[in-house]
Amino acid sequence: MRCLAVCQNELVIRMLDEILLPGFEVEFIIENRPLARRLQDAGVTVAIGDPRRTDTYVKADLGPSTCVIIEDTGRKGLRKTLEAVRDAGGTLVYILGVGSDASAKRADEFHGEFPDVAYLSMSELFGGPLLTEFSRSLTRARVLQYQRYFNDADKILIVLHNDPDPDAMASGLALRNVLHRTRTTAILGAIHGKEFDRVAMVDVQPHYFDGLIDRVDLVIDHHPEQPGAAAVFKDIRPDYGSTSTILTEHLRAVDVNISERVATAMLYAIKSDTLFFNRQTNRVDLEAFSFLYPLADAALIRKMEGAEITLERLDYVLRAFRSGSLQDQVFCAFLGPSPREDFIPYVADFFLQLEDAKWTVIAGIVDDSLIVSVRNLGYSKNAGEFVRRFFADIGSAGGHRAMAKAVMPLRAFHEKFGQLDGAAMATRLHELAREFLAHEPAKEVRSVKAEVGREGKSESEEVKTR
């Protein structure tokens, strides 16, 4: 999250820089040029300007989602600074009391005049738990903003991506809760045939729809931010393991009651998107899971997990098993035509559990598009960089270190790589993976069936994973 800190005290600046990094992208606005140069030499990000002038914040690219912290030393001029910030479009504003006047009385004084501005004392900013509370208060301010913005809308569209996974569906339900809406006033997933007063997206960004949706009011997502993700409000956190984790923070920030149904959906989504914390996860995902666990229906979670393996999905696992191969700890397979996009990432996740597999690259055709789903264990090269390097010029490509996806017209793929099908497609995917992971030593190519069979296992054990 981006933060502008208006401070003139070097000690306070250095403490804030230490406290807020790396969780926040911090830039300090400083009047004193010698101090600014000294801090710049020390590696602190600094902009020189008059904090009482609106154009200072315009030049600093202040937006509604930028957090602004203003130092209060008890001197005059603070009100002019606050007015300049608000005139420039700042809405997430905090006053940081650092002088002897930093007290509850001082906080009440400013709250009466600026009710949307929060007052913090310096002591409240120290320590891990207190920094967590500070982050949560920023989330609370952000959620209150978009709640007010959506409040007067009769109908809201909450857009999910095609063939939404558990994280997308749970996030849609959670956002409906945050907005205090019902299924009739907040529709999940429908795009055509209705007029909506507000449009929100969860677990997806505008670029995914290739211009079909011309305006977006809110974007909440855990995938890396893509060009064209313009929205009135957005909360994009690529370091989070799931969008449901972000929505858990939103719900908690404004004390919205979470029903057992929604908690169950979100808990399952976090488990599913992080492979039960085996990929792309951090402390906040674990915290969200711990918070949701006592609210969820554990029996229903177990039932949902058992329902993941369907005959239809197993058919595509077997397709990959028969045609796929393992080379240099990378399993690649081409599934051919598929009626649903979600079969492809499911197969990629499934074969990542294979012994000796550190990467999976699975391709399939949905309608006239080629879908490539990439997974890895998260401690080697970046999966998102892999798909961007080879496919961004002919389609949409992106993702995290441990999971990524590319979608491109099949015609464009053939124009770039040649007319490939079946085994030739899997071979080409292996070649691309080898090129990307060139630092790893080459090993022989072997089919999965041959590899498992070599160890003398029965046919029923051939698709068994760890």
C-alpha positions in Angstrom: 0.0 0.0 0.0 1.3 3.5 -0.9 1.8 6.0 1.9 2.7 9.7 1.9 4.1 10.9 5.2 4.2 14.6 5.9 7.0 15.0 8.5 9.7 17.5 9.3 11.4 15.8 12.2 14.3 13.6 11.2 13.9 11.2 14.1 10.2 10.7 13.4 11.0 10.2 9.7 13.6 7.5 10.4 11.3 5.7 12.8 8.3 5.8 10.4 10.5 4.6 7.6 11.7 1.6 9.8 8.2 0.8 11.1 6.2 1.1 7.9 8.6 -0.7 5.5 8.2 -3.2 3.9 4.5 -3.4 4.4 4.0 0.1 2.9 5.5 2.0 0.0 6.5 5.2 1.9 7.4 8.6 0.5 8.1 11.6 2.8 7.1 15.2 2.0 9.7 17.5 3.5 10.1 21.3 3.4 13.7 21.5 4.5 16.0 20.9 1.5 19.2 20.0 3.5 17.3 17.5 5.5 15.7 16.1 2.3 19.1 15.7 0.7 20.5 14.0 3.8 17.7 11.5 3.9 17.9 10.8 0.2 21.6 10.0 0.6 20.5 7.5 3.4 18.1 5.8 1.0 14.8 7.3 2.2 12.3 8.2 -0.5 11.7 12.0 -0.3 9.8 14.7 -2.2 10.5 18.3 -1.4 7.5 20.6 -1.2 5.3 22.9 0.9 2.8 20.6 2.7 0.3 23.5 2.9 0.0 23.7 -0.9 -2.4 21.4 -2.8 -0.1 21.1 -5.8 2.5 19.4 -3.6 0.2 16.4 -3.3 -0.9 16.6 -6.9 2.7 16.3 -8.0 3.1 13.4 -5.5 0.3 11.6 -7.4 -2.0 11.5 -4.3 -5.0 9.3 -4.9 -8.0 8.2 -2.9 -6.3 4.9 -2.0 -3.1 6.6 -0.8 -2.7 6.7 2.9 -1.5 10.1 4.2 0.2 10.5 7.6 0.6 14.0 8.9 2.9 14.8 11.8 1.3 16.9 14.5 3.9 18.7 16.6 1.3 21.1 18.2 2.4 24.0 16.0 0.2 26.1 13.7 -0.3 25.1 10.1 -1.7 21.6 10.5 -5.2 22.6 9.4 -3.9 24.2 6.2 -2.0 20.9 5.5 -5.2 18.9 6.1 -7.2 21.2 3.7 -4.5 20.9 1.0 -4.5 17.1 1.3 -8.3 16.9 1.0 -8.3 19.4 -1.9 -5.9 17.1 -3.7 -8.2 14.2 -3.3 -6.8 12.5 -0.2 -9.3 10.5 1.9 -7.2 8.0 4.0 -5.7 10.6 6.3 -4.1 10.1 9.7 -2.7 12.7 12.1 0.3 11.4 14.0 0.7 13.1 17.4 4.4 13.3 18.4 4.6 16.4 20.6 3.6 17.0 24.2 0.1 18.0 23.0 -0.6 14.6 21.6 -3.6 13.6 23.8 -7.2 12.5 23.7 -8.3 16.1 23.9 -6.2 17.0 20.8 -7.7 14.0 19.0 -11.3 15.1 19.9 -10.5 18.6 18.7 -9.5 17.4 15.2 -12.3 14.8 15.0 -14.9 17.5 15.5 -13.6 19.5 12.6 -12.4 16.6 10.4 -14.6 13.6 11.3 -13.0 11.3 8.7 -9.4 11.9 10.0 -8.0 9.5 12.5 -5.6 10.6 15.3 -2.8 8.3 16.4 -0.1 8.9 19.0 3.4 7.8 18.2 3.3 5.1 20.9 0.4 3.4 19.0 2.6 2.8 16.0 5.3 0.6 17.6 5.3 -3.1 17.9 4.0 -5.8 15.6 0.4 -6.1 17.0 0.1 -2.3 17.0 1.3 -2.1 13.4 -1.3 -4.7 12.5 -4.0 -2.6 14.1 -2.8 0.4 12.1 -3.0 -1.6 8.9 -6.5 -2.7 10.0 -7.6 0.9 10.6 -6.5 1.8 7.1 -8.6 -1.1 5.8 -11.5 0.1 7.8 -11.2 3.6 6.3 -11.0 2.1 2.8 -14.1 -0.1 3.4 -16.1 2.7 4.8 -15.4 4.8 1.7 -16.6 2.2 -0.8 -19.5 1.2 1.4 -20.8 4.9 1.3 -20.1 4.9 -2.5 -22.2 1.8 -3.1 -24.9 2.7 -0.6 -27.3 4.5 -2.9 -27.1 1.9 -5.7 -30.3 -0.1 -6.3 -28.5 -2.9 -8.1 -24.9 -4.0 -7.9 -23.0 -6.4 -10.2 -20.2 -8.4 -8.5 -18.2 -9.8 -11.4 -16.3 -13.1 -11.1 -14.0 -14.6 -13.8 -15.3 -17.3 -16.1 -15.7 -20.7 -14.4 -15.1 -19.1 -10.9 -13.1 -21.1 -8.4 -13.9 -21.4 -4.7 -11.9 -18.2 -3.9 -13.9 -16.1 -6.5 -17.3 -17.4 -5.3 -16.5 -17.0 -1.6 -15.1 -13.5 -2.2 -18.3 -12.6 -4.1 -20.4 -13.7 -1.1 -18.1 -11.9 1.3 -18.4 -8.6 -0.6 -22.1 -8.9 -0.7 -21.9 -9.2 3.1 -19.6 -6.2 3.4 -22.1 -4.1 1.3 -25.1 -5.3 3.4 -26.8 -6.6 0.3 -29.0 -9.6 -0.7 -28.8 -11.8 -3.7 -31.5 -9.7 -5.4 -29.6 -6.4 -5.0 -26.1 -7.7 -5.5 -25.9 -10.1 -8.4 -22.9 -12.4 -8.7 -21.3 -13.0 -12.1 -24.0 -11.9 -14.6 -22.7 -9.5 -17.3 -25.3 -9.1 -20.0 -29.0 -8.3 -20.0 -29.3 -6.0 -17.0 -28.5 -2.5 -15.9 -26.5 -2.0 -12.8 -25.8 1.2 -10.8 -22.4 -0.1 -9.5 -19.9 -2.7 -10.8 -17.4 -4.5 -8.5 -14.9 -7.2 -9.4 -13.4 -9.8 -7.0 -10.6 -12.2 -7.8 -10.3 -10.7 -11.3 -9.3 -7.5 -13.0 -10.8 -5.5 -15.9 -8.2 -6.7 -18.4 -9.5 -10.2 -18.2 -12.7 -9.3 -20.0 -10.9 -7.7 -23.0 -13.1 -4.5 -23.1 -16.5 -6.1 -22.4 -16.9 -4.1 -19.2 -16.2 -0.4 -19.7 -16.4 0.8 -16.2 -15.6 -0.6 -12.8 -16.3 0.9 -9.4 -14.4 -1.5 -7.1 -11.7 -4.1 -7.7 -10.6 -6.5 -4.9 -8.0 -9.1 -6.0 -4.8 -11.0 -4.9 -3.3 -11.4 -8.4 -0.6 -9.0 -9.6 -2.0 -5.7 -10.8 -2.4 -5.5 -14.5 -2.5 -2.4 -16.8 -6.0 -1.1 -17.3 -7.1 -2.0 -13.7 -8.5 1.5 -13.3 -11.4 1.7 -10.8 -12.9 4.2 -8.4 -11.7 2.0 -5.5 -9.3 -0.9 -5.7 -7.6 -3.2 -3.1 -5.1 -5.4 -5.0 -2.6 -7.3 -2.7 -0.5 -9.8 -4.7 1.4 -10.9 -1.7 -1.9 -12.5 -0.2 -2.6 -16.1 -0.9 -6.3 -15.6 -1.7 -8.8 -12.8 -2.3 -10.9 -14.3 0.5 -8.1 -13.3 2.9 -8.5 -9.7 1.8 -12.3 -9.8 2.2 -11.8 -11.4 5.7 -9.9 -8.2 6.6 -12.6 -6.0 5.1 -15.3 -7.8 7.1 -13.4 -7.6 10.3 -12.4 -4.0 9.8 -16.0 -2.8 9.9 -17.3 -5.5 12.3 -19.7 -7.1 9.8 -21.3 -10.3 11.0 -20.0 -13.3 9.1 -22.6 -16.1 8.7 -21.6 -19.8 9.0 -22.3 -20.2 5.2 -20.0 -17.4 4.2 -17.3 -18.3 6.7 -17.3 -21.9 5.4 -17.0 -20.7 1.8 -14.1 -18.4 2.6 -12.3 -20.9 4.8 -12.5 -23.5 2.0 -11.4 -20.9 -0.5 -8.2 -20.0 1.5 -7.4 -23.7 1.8 -8.0 -24.3 -1.9 -6.1 -21.3 -3.2 -3.1 -21.9 -1.0 -3.1 -25.7 -1.4 -3.6 -25.7 2.4 -0.7 -23.2 2.9 1.7 -25.1 0.6 2.0 -22.2 -1.9 1.8 -18.3 -2.0 0.9 -17.7 1.6 1.8 -15.4 4.4 1.0 -14.5 8.0 -2.3 -12.8 7.1 -3.6 -15.9 5.3 -3.0 -17.9 8.5 -4.6 -15.2 10.6 -7.7 -15.2 8.4 -7.9 -19.0 8.5 -7.6 -19.0 12.3 -10.3 -16.3 12.5 -12.8 -18.1 10.2 -12.2 -21.6 11.5 -14.5 -21.5 14.6 -17.2 -19.7 12.5 -17.3 -22.3 9.7 -19.0 -25.7 9.3 -16.2 -28.2 9.6 -18.4 -31.1 8.4 -19.4 -29.2 5.2 -15.7 -28.4 4.6 -14.9 -32.1 4.6 -17.8 -32.8 2.3 -16.7 -30.1 -0.1 -13.1 -31.4 -0.1 -14.3 -34.9 -0.9 -16.4 -33.6 -3.8 -13.4 -32.0 -5.5 -12.6 -35.3 -7.3 -15.4 -35.9 -9.8 -15.5 -38.4 -12.7 -15.3 -35.5 -15.1 -12.2 -34.0 -13.5 -10.6 -37.5 -13.2 -11.1 -38.0 -16.9 -8.8 -34.9 -17.6 -6.3 -36.1 -15.0 -6.1 -39.4 -16.9 -5.7 -37.6 -20.2 -2.7 -35.8 -18.8 -1.4 -39.0 -17.2 -1.5 -40.8 -20.5 0.0 -38.0 -22.6 2.1 -36.1 -20.1 5.8 -36.4 -19.4 8.2 -35.5 -16.7 11.5 -33.8 -17.6 13.9 -31.9 -15.3 11.2 -32.1 -12.5 8.7 -30.3 -14.9 5.5 -32.2 -15.8 3.9 -31.0 -19.1 0.7 -32.2 -20.8 -1.8 -31.1 -23.4 -5.4 -31.9 -22.6 -6.9 -31.0 -26.0 -10.4 -29.4 -26.2 -12.2 -28.9 -22.8 -15.7 -27.6 -22.1 -14.6 -25.8 -19.0 -11.5 -23.7 -18.2 -11.3 -24.8 -14.6 -10.3 -28.4 -15.6 -6.9 -27.1 -16.7 -5.7 -25.5 -13.4 -7.1 -28.5 -11.5 -4.9 -30.8 -13.5 -1.9 -28.5 -12.9 -2.5 -28.6 -9.2 -3.1 -32.3 -9.2 0.2 -33.2 -10.8 2.2 -30.8 -8.7 1.7 -33.4 -6.0 3.6 -35.9 -8.1 6.9 -37.2 -6.7 9.9 -35.3 -8.2 7.6 -32.7 -9.8 8.5 -29.1 -9.0 6.7 -27.4 -11.9 3.6 -28.3 -13.9 2.7 -26.7 -17.3 -0.8 -27.8 -18.5 -2.4 -26.6 -21.7 -5.9 -27.0 -23.1 -8.3 -25.5 -25.6 -11.5 -23.8 -24.5 -13.6 -22.5 -27.4 -11.1 -20.8 -29.7 -8.5 -20.0 -27.0 -5.5 -21.9 -25.7 -5.2 -21.8 -21.9 -1.9 -22.5 -20.2 -1.9 -23.1 -16.5 1.5 -23.1 -14.6 2.2 -24.2 -11.0 5.3 -24.6 -9.0 6.4 -25.1 -5.4 7.1 -21.5 -4.9 10.8 -21.5 -4.1 12.2 -21.6 -7.7 11.7 -19.2 -10.6 8.6 -17.1 -11.0 5.6 -18.7 -12.8 4.2 -15.3 -13.7 7.4 -14.4 -15.4 7.3 -17.6 -17.3 3.9 -17.0 -18.9 4.6 -13.3 -19.5 7.9 -14.1 -21.3 6.4 -16.5 -23.8 2.7 -15.5 -24.1 2.1 -11.9 -23.2 2.7 -10.7 -26.7 -0.1 -12.9 -28.1 -2.6 -12.9 -25.2 -3.2 -12.3 -21.6 -0.5 -13.6 -19.3 0.3 -13.1 -15.6 0.3 -14.6 -12.1 2.3 -15.1 -8.9 5.6 -16.8 -8.2 3.9 -20.2 -7.6 0.9 -20.0 -10.0 0.1 -18.3 -13.3 -2.1 -18.5 -16.4 -2.0 -17.4 -20.0 -5.0 -17.1 -22.3 -4.4 -16.5 -26.0 -6.2 -17.1 -29.3 -5.3 -20.5 -30.6 -4.6 -19.0 -34.0 -2.1 -16.6 -32.4 -0.3 -19.5 -30.7 0.0 -21.4 -34.0 1.3 -18.3 -35.8 4.1 -17.9 -33.2 5.0 -21.5 -32.4 3.7 -23.4 -35.4 0.9 -25.9 -35.9 1.2 -28.1 -32.8 -1.1 -30.7 -31.4 -1.0 -33.6 -29.0 2.5 -34.8 -28.1 4.1 -32.0 -30.1 2.3 -29.4 -27.9 3.6 -31.1 -24.7 7.1 -31.2 -26.2 7.0 -27.5 -27.0 5.9 -26.7 -23.5 8.8 -28.7 -22.2 11.2 -26.7 -24.5 9.9 -23.4 -23.2 10.2 -24.6 -19.6 13.8 -25.8 -20.3 14.7 -22.4 -21.8 13.2 -20.6 -18.8 14.9 -22.8 -16.3 18.1 -23.0 -18.2 20.3 -23.1 -15.1 19.0 -26.5 -14.1 20.9 -29.6 -15.4 19.2 -31.6 -18.2 17.7 -35.0 -17.4 16.1 -37.6 -19.6 12.5 -37.3 -20.7 10.3 -40.0 -19.4 6.5 -40.6 -19.4 4.8 -40.6 -16.0 3.4 -44.0 -16.7 6.9 -45.4 -17.5 8.4 -43.7 -14.4 5.8 -45.1 -12.1 5.8 -48.5 -13.8 9.6 -48.7 -13.5 9.2 -48.8 -9.8 6.9 -51.8 -10.1 3.7 -50.2 -8.9 0.3 -51.5 -9.9 -2.0 -49.7 -12.4 -4.2 -48.4 -9.6 -1.2 -46.8 -8.0 0.1 -45.1 -11.2 -1.9 -41.9 -10.7 -1.5 -41.9 -6.9 0.1 -38.8 -5.5 1.9 -38.1 -2.3 
